[in-house]
């Protein structure tokens, strides 16, 4: 039999301490309360969850209040905030999983409880990014380094979520995988969307390159058209391409050049130009979709009075070049493709010195 919202709330309240230890692991028990920084599991002491009290009504067990913000709620809200769910059906399913309860046989009153952030909306994307953590020391950093991506300065647009939810389709059960989270922003820096790369907790292999063994290990959400994942602030010169890994590979050789990842060929063709942009480097993937996107973006740039220069990889994309040919070969290939004045301006000075010494 399907459980109602009240049934789930009361079941969680009866197990309030276990819920807190699992979802609010950065907190600690103090007397009859669990203390933590906020409902997203930030370390601190401003939010307290009651362990003692009736199962419903005022002062009920499982109720929480954040003294810093005035926010309050129940343990279903804690699951929503810590897991990044936007659909209440997902929240209820996760609660059942935690409580080892059966899934509902049919949609119940649970499905009618609305969430303020519709699935896939910019608001949901902002919340997911806010709930994620810096990549330093995480599986996301290991994933990037295993892809040869060691230049991770100016990557505040990237974060890590240890338990990001993945649903193959609307009829499948939700799965939990760690994920690299990227913020998609407009030219003013406002988050309009997010991109998720689900990761293999077992680490890197040449088969999946560190991505989770699922059907679609990459998905985007929010408002993407015209916007991008940004590395640095573009002014007069910028590089644009499809994938995050592609652009971070270019960053190894062109460390000071602002870059954007549009996340797909279609979105690359539609990126918006900063008003001061005068030269655009287009990092195209070696496939028909990449060629078409490069051609359309080149024409748009020319129409806007912007010089467009295409950067071409030797292999399938620039991450393939970096991993399989090496950073020196990547630098050498790019050095003859970019404008001479940009070599000194954007290439790493130490790399230039090494190249000049080798050629001399």
N, C-alpha and C positions, 0 to 999 in steps of 0.2 A: 504494500500500500504506500502511496506517495505521502511523504511527510509535508506538513504545512510549514510556512515560515515560522510560526510560533513553536512548532515541534523542533525544528532545527535550532532555533535560538535557545530554547530550554536545554536541549541536548548538549550544545556547546557550553552553556552556563554551568552544567553539572561537571564539565571537564575543563573549567576555566583555566586552571593552572597549567594543564597540559597544552591547551591551546596557546597560552602565552609563551610557554617555553619553546614551542615549535615556531610560531609566527612572529613573536617579538623576542627573538633570541638575544638581542642586544640589551635587554632589560634585566631586572632581578626582582626577586620576591622581597617585600618588606612588610612583615606582619600579615595582614589580611588583604594585601594589595600587590599588584605587579606594577613596577615603575619602569618607564621607558621614555625616550624623548618625544616621540609622536607616533601616530598610527601607521607610519611607514617604516617603523623599526629603527629609527635614528637613535643612537645612544643619548641618554639624558634622563631627566627625572620629572618632566612636566606632565606626562600622561600617566594616569593610574587606572588600573582595572580592578574592580571589586571581585574578591573571591567569596565573600560571605553575603548572604541576603536571600530573599525569596527568588524564585525562578522567573518571576515576571513582576512588572509594576515598578514603583519608585524604589530606588536603592537595590535593585535586583543584582544578583551575582552575574558577572559577565558584562555589566555595563561599565563604560569608561568615560572619562572626562579629561580633556587636555586643558590644564590650567593656564597655559600660555596663550591659547587661541580661543578658548571657550567651546571648541568642538566637542561633541559627545556622540556616543553611539553604542552598538552592541558588537559581539564578536564576529557576526557576519560582516560588519563594516571593516573590522580588522583584517579579515581574509581578503576582502576586496582591495584594500589599500596596499597590503603587503604583497599581494600576488599580481596586482595590476589589471584585474578584471574590469571589464566595462559592461558585460551582460550579466544580469542576476542569475540566469540559468547556469553560467559558469561558476559563480560564487557558490550556489547551492550544491553543484556537483562536487566542488572541492571540499565543502563542509562534509558531505556524505563520505567522500573518500577518507577524510581524516577520522571521521567517526565510525568508519567501516559499515556504513548503512547502504542498503540497495539503492540503485538509481530509480527514479520515478518511472512508472509504466506509461504515464501520459502527462502532458503539460498541466500543471496545477496552478494554484494561485501564486506560486513562486514566479512563474513567467510573467505575471502581471505587475510585479514590483519593478518600477522603472528605475533606471540609473541616470544620473544627471549628465553622464558623458556617453553619447551613443557610440556603439562599437565602430572603430575605425575613424573617429572624428579627430580634428586637431586637438580638442580638449583631452581626449583619451591619450593621444600621442604625447602631449605635454606632461600628463600625469605619469605615464610609463617612464619617460625620461627622468622626471624628478625622483621617481622611486628607485632608479638605478644608481650604481656607485661608480667611482673612478676606476679606471681599468688597471691601475698600478697593482701588480702582484696578483692579478686574477687570471682566470682561464682565457679571458679576452686578450689580455696582453700576450700570453703564451701563444695563442692562435696567430696573432699578428706577427710575432717574432718568428714563428715557424714558417710563415709565408715570406720571410726575409725582410719584414717591415720593422726596422729598428729605429727609424727617425720618428719618434712619437711626440715631439714637441708640437705645440699648436694643434693638439687633437682634443680639445675640450668638448668637441661635438660627439665624442665617442665615450660610451659608458658600458657597464657590465651589469646584467641582471642574472643572479644565480638560479632563479626559478621562474623563467618566463614561459608562459603558457602557449601551447601550440595545439591547434585543432585541425586535422587534415581536411575536414569538411563539416558542414553543420550537423551531419548525422553521426559523427564519430565522437568518441570520448576525448576529453582534453588530456594532452600529455604535458609533462614538465621537462624542460630542457634549459640549460644555461644559454645565455645569448649575449652577443655583442649588440648594443643599442646605439643607433646613430640619430642625432637630431637633424631634421630637415628644417631649414630656416629661410626666411625671405631676405631681401636686401637690407632690411632694417635689423636683422638679427632675431626676429620673433619666430618662435617655433611653430611651424605649420603642420608638421608631420614627424614620423619616426620610421626608422628602418631596423628590422630585426634580422640578425644572422644567428640562427640557432647553432650551437657548438656541440661537438662530441666530447662528453666528459672524460672519455678514454684517451683523448689527446689527438695528435696529428698523425695522419697517414697519407701516403701518396694517392690512395684511392679517393678519399673524400676531402683531402686538404684541410682537415680539422673541423669541417662542418658536420652537423648532426646527421645521422643516417635516416633521414626522413624525406618524404616526396618533394617538399618545397622548403629547403632550409633558409631561404631568404624571402621575406615579405615586407612590404611597406604599408603604412597606414597614414591617414590624414590627407591634407591638401598638398599634393606634390607638384602640380603643374607650374612650371616656371621657377621652382625653388630647388634647393640642393643641400647636400651635406657639405659644410664649408671648413676648409683648413687655411686659416689666415684671412685677413681682410683685403679684398681686392680693391685696387685703385685704377691705375692706368694699364696694368698688365695682369692677365689671369690665365690659368689653364683650366679646361673643363673636360670631363670624360664621364663614362658610365659608372663604373664600379668604385667602391671605396678602396679596395685593394689595388686597383689600377692607379688611382691618384696618389695613394700613399707610396707606391713604387716610384712614381715620378718624383715624389718629394725626397726620396733618397738621393737623387742626383741634383734636383733643383730645390734645395732646402728652403730657400727664401721666397720662392714663387707662390703666391696665393693660388689655391686650387679649390675646385668644387667637383663633387660627384653627384651626377643627376639621377643615378640609380637604374636607368634603362636608356635604350637608344631613343625611344619616343620622347622621353623627358629631356634628354640631352638636346634634342633639336629645338626644344621650347624654353630653354633657360632664359631668364631675364638678365639683361646686361646692367652692370653698375653704370651710373651716368657718366663717370669719368673714364670709362674703359676705352683704351685706344688700340690695344693689341690683344688678341685672343688666340691662345694655343689650344687646339682641339686634339685630344688624345683619343683616337678612334680604335675600336677593336677590329681585328681582322676578320670580319664577317659581313654579309650583305646588309644586315640591319645597321651595323656600325658605319658602313660606307654611306648609306642613305642618310643617317643622322648627321654625319659630318658634312655632307653636301648641303643639306638644308640649313644647318647652323652656319656654315660658311656664307651662304647667300644672305641670311638674315644679318650677319655681322657686316658684310659689305654694304648692304642697304642702310645700315646705321652708321656708316663711315668708320668702321672698326676693321683694322687689319686682321685677317684670319690666317693662321699658319697651322697646317695639319702635322701632327706628330705620329709617326707610324712605327709600330713594333716590328721586330724581326719574326716573332712567333705569334701566338694567338692574341696576347695582350701584354702590357708592360710588366705585369706580375710574373708571367711566364718568362719574359726576358730576364728579369731580376733573379728569379730562382734558378733558372736553368743555364743562363749565360754568364751571370755574375754582375756585380755592381759596376765594375770597371768597363765592361762591354756596354752596359746600359748608358753610362756617362758618355762614352765615346760616341755612341749612336746619337744621343740627344744633342751633343755639342755641335754637330754639323747640321742639325735640323732647326735650331733656334737662332734668332737674330744675334749677330755678333755682340751687340751691346748688352744683351741679356745674359750672355755667358758669364761675364764678370759680375754682373749685378745679382744674378740669382743662383749660380752654381756655388757649391760649398768651396770656400777659399782653399782649404786644405786639399780638397780633391783636385783643384786646378793646379796647385803646386806640384802634386804628385804626378799628374799627367804631363806637365811641362818638363819635369825632371826625367820622366821615362822617355819622352820624345827627343830630349836633348842628348 
